[in-house]
Amino acid sequence: MSKNKHKEPTIVPSITIEQMAAEGKSLGHLPDGRVVFVPYTAPGDVVDVRLGRRRKAYAEGVVEQMVTPSPIRVKPLCEHFGVCGGCKWQHIPYEMQLETKGKQVYDQLERIGHLEVEHKHLALGASKIYHYRNKLEFTFSNRRWLTTEEVESQEEFSHDEDAMKALGFHIPGRFDRVLDIQHCYLQDEISDRIRLFVREHCLHAGYSFYDLKEQHGLMRTLIIRTSSTGELMVIVVFGEEDPEKIEQLLTALRDAFPVIISLQYVINLKHNDTIGDQEVILFHGRDYILEEMEGLRFRVGPKSFYQTNSEQARHLYEVARSFAGLTGEELVYDLYTGTGTIACFVARSAKQVIGIEYVPEAIEDAKLNAETNQLSNTRFYAGDMKDVLTQSFIEEHGKPDVVITDPPRAGMHPDVVKVLLEVAPERIVYVSCNPASQARDVAMMSEMYRVVEAQPVDMFPHTGHVENVLLIRKQ
């Protein structure tokens, strides 16, 4: 007979939460010494933890019961806190959020890259910690997520199709379940009014909400973009072709909200929500809205990338420009330029700026942005960075004095790092939304370059995400 193995208890009582951790979680220790990560907790909480994933060195869990709340806790503003997963730190004082983000940046630079930073700056906080996003995407679903209160009420919802329809955010870890959002503090109040209007119109008119498992239904996603100039773009994505119903909804939306500058729609019949490869059809107004930064104007289309926190984007670019140390005589390469926002932002302080970006449509936007702002000293090129940024390209366009790079989360391709080391500009300004990949990339350049300054910037209050700007100089 086999010997019964000791089974670890599912619920561990009275765990003291000690400190904040990555990805919006906090951590404590189990009786056996292992670290346990628990979301929606704060340092000083004493909680009973229901264990989930378990490993030799650590475990993950959720709060089964709050025994003693931490005195540092603040009351979350949002009624959906703890369920939608969007703002995991609303219960943490903002000063502590900034302290944690700065610590995470420097921990990753030192632990992953083994880098020494000569001048460390505290994380640069946002003046607006609510209503700061300029873009949100909401999902329609015919299977909404039931709250704990609804489940405990034992009320039967499955026989009422309208009661199960939702327009909101995906539940973390559940692609097929959407939380119906009543109020969201991430975007301006107009966003709530538009979303609720669309939801009510579709319910009243009997429109089908998308079935995320079976991949059918008329109403699929709703994208709302606002700008610092007060302009508003709404994009409705439909999962079926129904010209009459589409016309009715968009007409009602246009008439109810004359403030909408750009009203567009997409008919997306494929099995994922991305619209980058889809035709966007203009229903009313312009096919873009305008953003403004230091007197510069940027066209933002339905597919354009623009930093989703406009105010903090300006501070981020100010840091990058300051680190670049421009005098007006420099040739600047702006890698991963996107729609050319950084390139245009620094162009007035440089001799020439050359931007490179993978997405051809973004490069066309970059050229338009430069033209709109009468910047004649910018040049933009489209293509895969490792294929464009070659020795022959540099021989043709000149060796850069300064390189600004703002890659995606995965960081720079090793071939790009190799070319940078061969070109050896005097200064490199590295903007990153992922300090871990940033640390890895800079470590590959550490024999030639030293890290002079680091400035974390909080683009997303109440989340674990942070941007970081590094200035590295030749040894």
C-alpha positions in Angstrom: 0.0 0.0 0.0 1.4 3.4 -1.0 2.1 5.9 1.8 -0.3 8.9 1.9 1.5 12.1 1.2 1.0 15.1 3.4 -1.5 17.3 1.8 -0.9 21.0 2.2 -3.9 23.0 3.6 -5.8 25.1 1.1 -6.4 27.9 3.5 -3.5 29.3 5.6 -4.6 31.6 8.5 -3.2 34.9 9.6 -0.6 35.7 7.0 1.0 39.1 7.5 1.5 41.0 4.3 5.0 42.5 4.4 5.7 44.4 1.3 4.5 45.3 -2.2 5.6 43.2 -5.2 5.4 43.2 -9.0 2.2 43.0 -11.1 0.1 44.8 -8.5 0.6 42.1 -5.9 2.0 42.1 -2.3 3.8 39.4 -0.5 4.1 37.6 2.9 5.6 34.4 4.1 4.0 31.0 4.7 4.7 29.1 7.9 7.3 27.0 6.0 9.2 30.2 4.9 8.0 30.3 1.3 7.0 33.6 -0.2 3.3 33.9 -1.0 2.0 36.5 -3.4 -1.5 37.9 -2.7 -3.2 40.5 -4.9 -5.4 43.4 -3.5 -3.5 43.4 -0.2 -1.4 46.1 1.5 1.7 45.9 3.7 0.4 45.5 7.3 -2.7 43.5 6.3 -3.3 40.2 8.3 -5.2 37.9 6.0 -6.3 34.3 5.7 -5.0 33.1 2.3 -6.6 30.6 0.0 -3.6 29.0 -1.8 -3.7 28.6 -5.6 -0.5 27.8 -7.6 2.2 26.3 -5.5 5.9 25.9 -6.2 9.0 24.9 -4.2 10.1 28.5 -3.6 6.8 30.4 -3.6 3.0 30.2 -3.8 0.2 32.3 -5.0 -3.1 32.9 -3.3 -6.1 35.1 -2.8 -7.6 36.6 0.3 -10.1 34.3 1.9 -10.8 36.6 4.8 -9.4 39.9 6.1 -8.4 39.4 9.7 -6.9 42.9 10.4 -6.7 45.6 7.7 -3.5 47.6 7.4 -3.6 51.2 8.8 -2.1 52.5 5.6 -5.1 51.4 3.5 -7.1 54.0 1.6 -10.7 53.4 0.4 -10.9 52.5 -3.3 -12.9 54.9 -5.3 -14.2 52.5 -7.8 -17.2 50.1 -7.2 -15.5 47.5 -9.4 -12.3 47.4 -7.5 -11.0 43.9 -6.9 -13.1 42.4 -9.7 -12.3 44.0 -13.0 -8.5 43.8 -12.4 -7.7 47.2 -14.0 -6.6 49.3 -11.0 -5.1 46.8 -8.5 -3.5 49.5 -6.2 -6.4 51.8 -5.6 -6.2 50.8 -1.9 -2.5 51.9 -1.7 -1.6 55.5 -0.9 -0.2 57.1 -4.1 3.1 58.1 -2.5 3.7 54.4 -1.7 2.8 53.4 -5.2 5.5 55.7 -6.5 8.1 54.5 -4.0 7.3 50.9 -5.0 7.6 51.6 -8.7 11.0 53.4 -8.3 12.3 50.5 -6.2 11.1 47.9 -8.8 13.0 49.8 -11.6 16.3 50.0 -9.7 15.9 46.4 -8.5 15.6 45.2 -12.0 18.5 47.3 -13.4 20.7 45.9 -10.6 19.4 42.3 -10.4 18.9 41.6 -14.2 21.5 43.9 -15.7 24.0 44.2 -12.9 24.0 47.9 -13.7 25.2 50.7 -11.5 23.2 53.9 -11.9 25.2 57.1 -11.1 22.2 59.3 -10.5 18.9 57.8 -9.4 15.7 59.9 -9.4 12.5 59.2 -7.6 9.6 58.1 -9.7 7.9 61.1 -11.3 4.2 61.0 -10.2 1.1 62.1 -12.1 -0.9 65.2 -11.1 -4.0 63.3 -12.2 -4.4 59.8 -10.7 -7.9 59.4 -12.1 -9.4 60.2 -15.5 -5.9 60.1 -17.0 -6.3 57.7 -19.9 -7.1 59.0 -23.4 -8.1 55.6 -24.8 -10.2 52.7 -23.6 -11.6 49.6 -25.3 -14.7 48.0 -24.0 -15.9 44.5 -25.0 -19.5 43.3 -25.6 -20.4 39.9 -24.3 -23.6 37.8 -24.0 -22.1 36.1 -20.9 -21.4 38.6 -18.3 -19.5 38.0 -15.1 -21.8 37.7 -12.1 -20.6 39.4 -9.0 -20.3 37.6 -5.7 -23.4 39.3 -4.4 -25.4 38.1 -7.4 -24.2 34.5 -7.1 -25.0 34.5 -3.3 -28.5 35.8 -4.0 -29.2 32.6 -5.9 -31.2 34.6 -8.4 -31.6 32.9 -11.8 -30.0 35.0 -14.6 -29.4 32.4 -17.3 -33.1 32.6 -18.6 -32.9 36.3 -19.1 -30.7 37.0 -22.1 -30.6 40.8 -21.6 -29.6 40.4 -17.9 -26.5 38.4 -19.1 -25.4 41.0 -21.6 -22.4 43.1 -20.7 -20.3 46.0 -22.1 -17.1 46.4 -20.1 -13.8 44.8 -19.3 -12.6 41.2 -19.5 -12.2 39.4 -16.2 -8.5 38.6 -15.7 -7.8 35.0 -16.8 -11.3 34.6 -18.4 -11.4 35.4 -22.1 -15.1 34.5 -22.3 -16.4 36.6 -19.3 -16.9 40.4 -19.2 -17.7 42.5 -16.3 -20.5 45.0 -17.0 -19.0 48.4 -16.1 -21.3 51.0 -14.6 -18.6 53.7 -13.9 -14.9 53.8 -14.8 -12.5 56.4 -13.4 -9.8 55.9 -15.9 -11.2 58.2 -18.6 -13.2 61.4 -18.7 -16.8 61.2 -17.6 -18.0 61.5 -21.3 -16.7 58.0 -21.8 -19.1 56.6 -19.3 -22.1 58.4 -20.9 -21.2 57.1 -24.4 -20.7 53.5 -23.2 -24.0 53.4 -21.2 -25.9 55.1 -24.1 -24.6 52.5 -26.6 -25.4 49.6 -24.2 -29.0 50.8 -23.6 -29.6 51.4 -27.3 -28.4 47.9 -28.2 -30.5 46.3 -25.4 -33.6 48.2 -26.3 -33.2 47.5 -30.1 -32.5 43.8 -29.5 -29.0 43.8 -30.9 -27.0 40.6 -30.3 -23.9 40.9 -28.1 -20.8 39.0 -29.1 -20.5 35.3 -28.0 -16.8 35.1 -27.2 -16.8 31.3 -27.3 -18.8 30.7 -30.4 -17.4 33.8 -32.2 -20.6 35.4 -33.4 -22.9 38.4 -32.6 -23.4 41.9 -33.9 -21.9 44.1 -31.1 -18.2 43.3 -30.6 -16.1 46.2 -29.1 -16.3 49.9 -28.5 -13.2 52.1 -28.5 -13.3 55.6 -27.1 -10.4 58.1 -27.6 -10.2 61.5 -26.1 -7.5 64.1 -26.5 -5.9 67.0 -24.5 -7.5 69.4 -27.0 -11.0 68.1 -26.0 -11.6 66.2 -29.2 -13.4 62.8 -29.1 -13.2 59.7 -31.3 -15.5 56.7 -31.1 -15.0 53.5 -33.0 -17.7 50.8 -32.9 -16.5 47.3 -34.0 -19.3 45.0 -35.3 -19.0 41.2 -35.5 -21.6 40.9 -38.3 -22.7 42.8 -41.4 -26.1 44.3 -40.7 -26.2 47.7 -42.5 -29.6 48.7 -41.2 -28.8 48.2 -37.5 -25.3 49.7 -37.9 -26.8 52.8 -39.5 -29.4 53.1 -36.7 -26.9 52.9 -33.9 -24.3 55.2 -35.4 -27.0 57.8 -36.3 -28.3 57.7 -32.7 -24.8 58.0 -31.3 -24.0 61.0 -33.6 -27.2 62.8 -32.7 -26.9 62.2 -29.0 -23.3 63.3 -28.8 -22.6 66.1 -31.2 -19.2 66.6 -29.4 -17.9 63.5 -31.2 -15.4 64.8 -33.8 -14.7 61.4 -35.4 -17.2 58.5 -35.5 -16.0 55.4 -37.3 -16.8 51.7 -37.5 -15.2 48.4 -38.4 -16.8 45.1 -39.5 -14.5 42.5 -38.0 -15.4 38.9 -39.0 -12.1 37.3 -37.9 -11.5 35.4 -34.7 -9.5 38.1 -32.8 -10.3 41.7 -31.8 -7.3 43.5 -33.4 -8.3 46.0 -36.0 -4.8 46.8 -37.3 -5.5 44.7 -40.4 -9.2 45.8 -40.8 -10.8 48.6 -42.8 -11.9 51.5 -40.7 -14.9 53.2 -42.2 -15.7 56.9 -41.5 -19.3 57.5 -40.6 -19.2 61.1 -39.4 -16.7 63.9 -39.0 -12.9 63.5 -39.5 -10.9 60.3 -39.6 -8.6 61.6 -36.9 -8.5 63.7 -33.7 -5.7 66.2 -32.7 -3.4 65.9 -29.7 -1.3 68.9 -28.6 2.0 69.0 -26.8 4.1 72.1 -26.3 2.4 73.8 -29.2 2.9 70.8 -31.4 -0.1 69.1 -32.9 -0.4 65.4 -33.6 -2.9 63.6 -35.7 -4.3 60.5 -34.0 -6.1 58.1 -36.2 -8.1 54.9 -35.2 -5.0 52.8 -35.5 -2.4 55.3 -34.3 -0.2 54.6 -31.3 -0.2 57.5 -28.9 0.8 57.3 -25.2 -2.4 56.7 -23.3 -1.6 59.3 -20.6 -1.3 62.5 -22.5 -0.1 64.6 -19.6 2.5 62.2 -18.4 3.6 61.6 -22.0 4.7 65.2 -22.1 6.7 64.8 -18.9 8.3 61.5 -20.3 9.4 63.3 -23.5 10.7 66.2 -21.5 12.9 63.9 -19.6 14.1 62.2 -22.8 14.9 65.5 -24.4 16.7 66.7 -21.3 18.8 63.5 -21.1 19.7 63.9 -24.8 21.4 67.2 -24.0 20.6 68.7 -27.4 22.3 72.0 -28.5 20.8 72.3 -32.0 23.8 70.8 -33.7 23.1 67.1 -33.2 22.0 64.4 -35.6 19.5 62.3 -33.7 18.2 58.8 -34.5 14.8 58.1 -33.0 14.3 54.3 -33.1 10.8 52.8 -32.8 9.5 56.2 -33.6 5.9 55.2 -34.0 3.9 58.2 -35.3 7.0 60.4 -34.7 5.9 62.0 -31.4 9.3 62.0 -29.8 11.0 62.8 -33.1 8.9 65.9 -33.5 9.2 66.8 -29.8 13.0 67.0 -30.0 13.3 68.3 -33.6 13.3 72.0 -32.6 16.4 71.3 -30.4 18.4 69.2 -33.0 20.0 69.7 -36.4 18.2 66.7 -37.8 16.1 63.8 -36.6 15.8 60.5 -38.4 12.9 58.2 -37.2 12.6 54.5 -37.9 9.5 52.4 -37.3 8.2 48.9 -38.3 4.6 49.9 -39.2 4.3 51.7 -42.5 1.0 53.4 -41.6 2.7 54.9 -38.5 5.5 56.3 -40.6 2.9 58.0 -42.9 1.4 59.5 -39.7 4.8 60.6 -38.6 5.4 62.4 -41.9 2.0 64.1 -41.6 2.8 65.2 -38.0 6.1 66.7 -39.1 4.5 68.5 -42.0 1.6 69.8 -39.8 4.1 71.2 -37.4 6.3 72.7 -40.2 9.3 70.6 -39.1 11.6 70.4 -42.1 14.5 68.6 -40.3 12.9 65.2 -39.8 13.1 62.1 -42.0 11.2 58.9 -41.5 11.8 55.4 -42.7 9.6 52.2 -42.4 10.9 48.7 -41.9 12.0 46.1 -39.4 14.5 47.9 -37.2 17.2 45.2 -37.5 16.9 45.3 -41.3 16.8 49.1 -41.7 19.4 50.1 -39.1 22.5 48.8 -41.0 25.9 50.1 -41.7 24.9 51.1 -45.2 21.9 53.1 -43.8 24.3 54.9 -41.4 26.8 55.6 -44.1 24.0 57.2 -46.2 22.4 59.2 -43.5 25.3 60.0 -41.2 26.5 58.7 -37.8 24.2 59.8 -35.0 25.4 62.0 -32.1 22.5 60.9 -30.0 20.2 57.9 -30.3 16.7 57.8 -28.6 15.1 54.4 -28.5 11.6 53.5 -27.3 11.1 49.9 -28.2 8.1 47.6 -27.4 7.9 45.6 -24.2 10.2 42.9 -25.6 13.0 45.4 -25.9 15.5 45.7 -28.7 16.6 42.9 -31.0 20.2 41.8 -30.4 21.1 42.9 -33.9 20.0 46.4 -33.1 22.1 46.5 -30.0 25.1 45.2 -32.1 24.7 48.0 -34.6 24.4 50.6 -31.8 27.7 49.3 -30.4 29.3 49.6 -33.8 28.0 53.1 -34.4 28.9 54.1 -30.8 26.9 57.4 -30.4 28.1 59.6 -27.6 24.7 59.4 -25.8 21.8 56.9 -25.9 18.5 57.7 -24.3 16.5 54.5 -23.6 12.8 54.9 -23.0 11.1 51.7 -21.8 7.8 50.4 -20.6 9.5 47.3 -19.3 12.5 47.9 -17.1 13.4 44.2 -17.2 14.0 44.1 -21.0 15.7 47.5 -20.7 18.1 46.2 -18.1 18.9 43.2 -20.3 19.6 45.4 -23.3 21.8 47.9 -21.5 23.8 45.1 -19.9 24.8 44.1 -23.4 26.3 47.5 -23.9 27.9 47.9 -20.4 31.5 47.4 -21.6 31.2 50.4 -23.8 28.6 52.5 -21.9 27.9 53.6 -18.4 24.4 54.4 -16.9 24.5 58.1 -16.0 20.9 58.8 -15.0 17.6 57.0 -14.5 14.1 58.6 -14.3 11.1 56.4 -13.6 7.8 58.0 -14.8 4.4 56.8 -13.6 2.1 56.7 -16.7 -0.5 54.4 -15.0 -1.5 55.3 -11.5 -3.0 52.4 -9.4 -1.3 49.8 -11.5 2.1 48.1 -11.3 3.2 49.5 -14.7 6.0 52.0 -14.9 8.0 53.7 -17.7 11.7 54.4 -17.2 14.2 56.7 -19.0 17.9 55.9 -19.0 20.8 58.1 -20.1 23.8 56.1 -21.0 27.1 57.5 -22.1 30.2 56.2 -23.7 32.9 55.1 -21.1 
